Amino acid sequence: MLSATIAYQILQQEDPQSIDKVKAVLEKHPWYANQWQARLQDVPVADRDLVLFMQAASGPTTFALGTKEGMKSVMFITGGSLNS
């Protein structure tokens, strides 16, 4: 999520119009309608675009943790273990 925050801040300073373009793409993602959109309702309007970026950035980790192979990858990277 940190990388999403940094990317958002850079875009905000250097190319604010691109935030709307990225947001439009993210709103077409299947997780937008069934996960992200509901979470955004609890976020102040001024912060919603940033939080959307953050949610999208955490998507690959969420997916990885949902599968045994993905979990093994995360455990390898973090130095954890997975008994199997």
ABEGO torsion letter per residue (X at the ends): XAAAAAAAAAAAAABAAAAAAAAAAAAABAAAAAAAAAAAAABBAAAAAAAAAAAAAAAAAAAAAABAAAAAAAAAAAGBBBBX
